[in-house]
Amino acid sequence: MSDASEKAPLVWLPYPVETLGEVPAGLRYEEVDPETVDDLPASKDEVRFLVPTYIGGGRRAGLLLEHLPALEVVQTQTAGVDDIRGFVPEGVTLCNGRGIHDASTAELAVTLTLSSLRGIPVFVRDQDRGHWEQRWRPALADRRVLILGYGAIGEAIEARLTPFEVEVVRVARSAREGVHAFSELPGLLGDVDVVIVVVPLTGQTRGLVDAGFLARMKDDALLVNVARGPVVDTDALLAELRAERLHAALDVTDPEPLPTDHPLWSAPNVLVTPHVGGTSSAMEPRAHAVVRAQLERYAAGEPLHNVMSGEY
C-alpha cells in the first residue's frame, strides 16, 4: 500500500464496501461493526467517517464515539437520531438518513391506516378460527387525514394517500404555505378522522400527543404513530382505548420493545407492529445511495447533506 493510500481518510462501514457499488477514490474503507469498546480494532485512532449499523446501531455506536479520536462524521442510516445525538462529541458532524426510509415508512403508515379502518385484525382473527362474519367498516375514502410532521416522510405519505380520495391536513413545527404550525393543532384535531404522527423525537415533541391532544380528537378517530413511542403519552392513550372512544395503530411504543404483559397488547381498538417502518426491501438500496453520495461529498471536500443542527 502506498504512503498516500495509508494517509487517506478511513471510513468504517457496517457492511462490505462492495455493497455500495462504485465509491470515491481517495478514501480507505473497512467493514467494522463493533459490539463493545473491547471489539474496536486498532484502526480506531484513524477512523474519520463512521456509518453505524441500522438496527440497534445508534446507541451502541454512540457509546463508542469517545474512543474514536480522529472522527469527523457520523452518518446514520436512520431518519431519527435521538438514540445517538447525545453521544456525539463536539466538533463531530452528525448526519441523518433523510430519504432512506421515506418509501418504507410511508407504505407502513398507509397500511396501518387502511388495516385499522377496514378491520383487518378482526378478520385475521376470524380466519384463525374459521369464522365467517361480514362487518361494516369505515373506508379511507372521504376521510380527513392530518399528517403531523410534514417533512420528507410526510410528503411521501401524502403521495400515497392522494389516490384514496382523502383530504390531507399538513402540520409541521413551523407554518409555511399549505402547512399549519404545531401551535394550530388544538383547532385542527376535532375536524380530522385520522392523525398520522411522523415527527422526530425532540424536547418539543416528547409527550406532544398527551391527554389534552387526544381529548380534542373526534370520537372514533384513528391515531397512527410511525414516529417514536415517547411522542405519545401511553397512559393517556390507554385511557382513550379502554373507553373505546379512539382507535390506534402503533409501529412504535413507549416502552419499546413492548413487554409481553403490557396492557397495550390487550387494549381494544389497537393494532401494534414491532417498529418495522423502515425494515423492508426498499431500505437497503436507498441507504446505500445516501451513504455513497455522502462519501462522494466528503472525498471532494463538499458540504455534507442532512446535517443535524439545532433541536432537529
C-alpha positions in Angstrom: 0.0 0.0 0.0 1.3 3.4 -0.9 2.0 6.1 1.6 -0.7 8.2 0.0 -3.3 5.5 0.5 -2.2 4.9 4.1 -2.8 8.5 4.8 -6.2 8.7 3.1 -9.1 9.2 5.5 -10.5 6.0 6.9 -14.2 5.1 6.6 -15.9 2.5 8.8 -18.9 0.7 7.2 -21.1 -1.9 8.8 -21.0 -3.9 5.5 -18.5 -4.7 2.8 -17.6 -1.6 0.7 -18.6 -3.6 -2.4 -22.2 -3.3 -1.3 -22.2 0.4 -2.1 -21.1 -0.1 -5.7 -18.7 2.4 -7.1 -17.3 4.5 -4.3 -15.0 7.6 -4.4 -11.2 7.1 -4.6 -9.0 8.9 -2.0 -10.7 7.1 1.0 -9.9 3.9 2.8 -12.7 1.6 3.7 -13.1 -1.1 6.5 -16.0 -3.2 7.4 -16.4 -2.7 11.2 -19.4 -3.2 13.4 -18.2 -3.5 17.0 -20.5 -4.6 19.8 -18.4 -3.0 22.6 -15.3 -0.9 23.2 -13.4 -4.2 23.6 -14.2 -5.0 19.9 -12.7 -1.9 18.5 -9.9 -2.6 16.0 -6.5 -0.9 16.1 -7.6 1.4 13.4 -10.0 3.2 15.8 -7.5 6.0 16.1 -7.7 6.7 12.4 -11.4 6.5 11.5 -12.7 9.8 10.2 -16.2 8.7 8.8 -18.5 6.3 10.6 -21.6 4.6 9.3 -23.3 2.7 12.2 -25.4 -0.4 11.6 -29.2 0.2 11.1 -31.0 -1.9 13.8 -29.8 -1.0 17.3 -26.7 0.7 15.9 -27.3 4.2 17.1 -27.0 3.9 20.9 -24.4 1.2 20.5 -22.2 3.3 18.2 -22.8 6.3 20.5 -21.1 4.6 23.4 -18.0 4.1 21.2 -17.6 7.6 19.8 -15.4 8.9 22.6 -12.9 6.2 21.7 -12.5 7.5 18.1 -10.2 10.5 18.5 -10.0 11.3 14.7 -13.7 11.0 14.0 -15.2 13.8 11.9 -18.5 12.5 10.6 -21.2 10.1 11.8 -23.7 9.2 9.0 -26.7 7.3 10.4 -29.0 5.1 8.4 -32.0 6.2 10.4 -34.2 9.3 10.0 -34.3 9.9 13.8 -31.1 10.5 15.6 -32.4 10.7 19.2 -30.6 7.5 20.2 -27.1 8.7 19.2 -27.3 12.5 19.3 -26.3 12.9 22.9 -23.2 10.9 22.4 -21.7 12.8 19.5 -18.6 14.8 20.6 -18.3 18.5 20.0 -16.8 19.1 16.5 -18.1 15.8 15.0 -20.7 16.3 12.3 -23.9 14.2 12.7 -25.9 13.4 9.5 -29.2 11.6 9.5 -30.6 9.2 6.8 -33.1 11.5 5.3 -34.5 9.8 2.2 -33.7 6.3 3.3 -37.0 5.4 4.9 -39.5 7.6 3.1 -40.9 4.8 0.9 -40.9 2.1 3.6 -42.4 4.3 6.4 -45.0 5.8 4.1 -46.1 2.4 3.0 -46.5 1.2 6.5 -48.3 4.3 7.6 -50.9 3.8 4.9 -51.0 0.1 5.6 -51.7 0.7 9.3 -54.4 3.3 8.4 -56.2 1.0 6.0 -55.9 -2.1 8.2 -57.3 -0.3 11.2 -60.1 1.4 9.3 -61.2 -1.7 7.4 -60.9 -4.0 10.4 -58.2 -6.4 9.1 -57.0 -7.5 12.5 -60.6 -8.7 13.3 -60.8 -10.6 10.0 -57.4 -12.3 10.6 -58.7 -13.5 14.0 -61.9 -14.7 12.3 -59.8 -16.6 9.8 -57.7 -18.2 12.6 -60.9 -19.8 14.0 -62.6 -20.4 10.7 -65.3 -17.9 11.3 -67.2 -16.1 8.5 -68.8 -12.8 9.5 -69.4 -9.8 7.4 -68.9 -6.5 9.1 -69.4 -2.9 8.1 -66.3 -0.8 8.3 -65.4 2.8 7.5 -63.4 3.5 4.3 -60.4 5.6 3.9 -62.1 7.4 1.1 -63.6 10.8 2.0 -61.7 11.0 5.3 -59.7 14.0 6.5 -56.2 12.9 7.4 -53.8 15.1 9.4 -50.1 14.4 8.9 -48.2 15.6 12.0 -44.6 16.2 11.0 -44.8 17.3 7.3 -41.2 16.7 6.1 -39.9 14.3 3.6 -41.7 11.2 5.0 -44.8 13.2 5.5 -44.7 14.2 1.8 -44.2 10.5 0.9 -47.2 9.6 3.0 -49.4 12.2 1.3 -48.3 11.0 -2.2 -49.6 7.5 -1.3 -52.8 8.8 0.3 -53.8 11.0 -2.5 -55.3 8.2 -4.7 -57.5 7.2 -1.9 -59.6 10.3 -2.3 -58.8 11.9 1.1 -58.3 15.4 2.2 -54.9 15.9 3.8 -54.2 18.5 6.5 -50.4 19.2 6.9 -48.8 20.2 10.2 -45.1 20.9 10.9 -43.1 22.6 13.6 -43.4 26.0 11.8 -46.1 27.2 9.4 -45.4 27.7 5.7 -47.6 27.8 2.6 -50.1 25.0 2.8 -48.7 23.7 6.1 -50.0 24.5 9.6 -47.8 25.0 12.7 -47.9 22.8 15.8 -49.5 25.7 17.6 -52.6 25.4 15.4 -53.3 21.8 16.5 -56.0 22.5 19.0 -58.2 24.0 16.3 -57.5 21.2 13.8 -57.8 17.9 15.7 -61.6 18.0 16.1 -62.1 18.1 12.4 -60.0 15.2 11.2 -60.7 11.4 11.1 -57.1 10.2 11.1 -53.9 11.6 12.7 -50.6 10.1 11.3 -47.7 11.0 13.6 -44.3 11.2 11.9 -42.3 13.8 13.9 -38.8 13.3 15.1 -38.4 12.8 18.9 -37.1 16.1 20.4 -37.7 18.1 23.5 -40.7 19.8 21.8 -42.3 16.6 20.5 -41.8 14.3 23.5 -45.3 13.8 25.0 -46.8 16.0 22.3 -49.7 13.6 21.9 -50.9 13.9 25.5 -54.3 13.6 27.2 -55.3 17.1 26.0 -54.3 16.3 22.4 -56.2 13.0 22.4 -59.3 14.6 24.1 -59.5 17.0 21.2 -59.7 14.2 18.6 -63.2 13.4 17.5 -64.9 10.2 18.6 -63.8 7.1 16.7 -60.8 8.9 15.2 -57.7 6.9 14.4 -54.2 7.7 15.7 -51.3 6.2 13.7 -47.8 6.5 15.2 -44.8 5.7 12.9 -42.6 8.3 14.6 -41.2 7.4 18.1 -43.0 5.9 21.0 -42.4 8.7 23.6 -44.1 11.2 21.3 -47.4 9.7 22.6 -48.4 9.6 26.3 -49.0 5.8 26.6 -51.2 6.1 29.7 -53.4 8.8 28.2 -53.8 6.7 25.0 -54.6 3.6 27.0 -57.4 5.5 28.8 -59.0 6.5 25.4 -58.6 3.0 24.1 -60.2 1.4 27.1 -63.1 3.8 26.8 -63.3 2.7 23.2 -63.5 6.3 22.1 -60.4 6.3 19.9 -58.6 3.8 17.7 -54.8 3.5 17.4 -52.3 1.8 15.1 -48.8 1.9 16.5 -45.5 0.9 14.9 -43.6 2.4 17.9 -44.4 2.3 21.6 -43.3 3.6 24.9 -41.7 1.4 26.3 -40.1 -0.4 23.5 -39.8 -3.3 22.9 -43.3 -3.7 24.4 -43.2 -6.1 27.3 -45.3 -9.3 27.0 -47.6 -8.2 29.8 -48.1 -4.6 28.8 -51.7 -3.5 28.6 -51.4 -2.1 25.1 -51.3 -5.7 23.8 -54.8 -6.4 25.1 -56.4 -2.9 24.8 -59.4 -2.6 22.5 -59.2 -0.8 19.1 -55.4 -1.0 18.8 -53.1 -2.6 16.2 -49.4 -2.9 17.1 -46.4 -3.7 14.9 -42.8 -4.0 16.2 -41.1 -0.9 14.9 -40.8 -2.1 11.3 -41.5 1.2 9.5 -38.1 1.2 7.8 -37.5 -2.5 7.7 -38.3 -3.5 4.1 -36.6 -4.3 0.8 -36.9 -0.6 -0.1 -34.4 0.4 2.7 -31.1 -1.0 1.6 -30.8 0.5 -1.9 -31.8 3.9 -0.6 -29.4 3.6 2.3 -26.6 2.7 0.0 -27.4 5.6 -2.3 -27.4 8.1 0.6 -24.1 6.8 2.1 -22.4 6.7 -1.3 -23.5 10.3 -2.1 -22.2 11.5 1.3 -18.9 9.8 0.8 -18.5 11.4 -2.6 -19.2 14.8 -1.0 -16.8 14.1 1.9 -14.0 12.9 -0.5 -14.4 16.0 -2.6 -14.5 18.3 0.4 -18.0 19.5 -0.4 -20.7 20.3 2.2 -22.5 17.2 3.5 -26.3 16.9 3.3 -28.7 16.1 6.1 -26.5 17.7 8.8 -28.4 17.7 12.1 -28.1 21.0 13.9 -30.2 22.7 16.5 -33.1 20.8 18.1 -33.8 18.8 14.9 
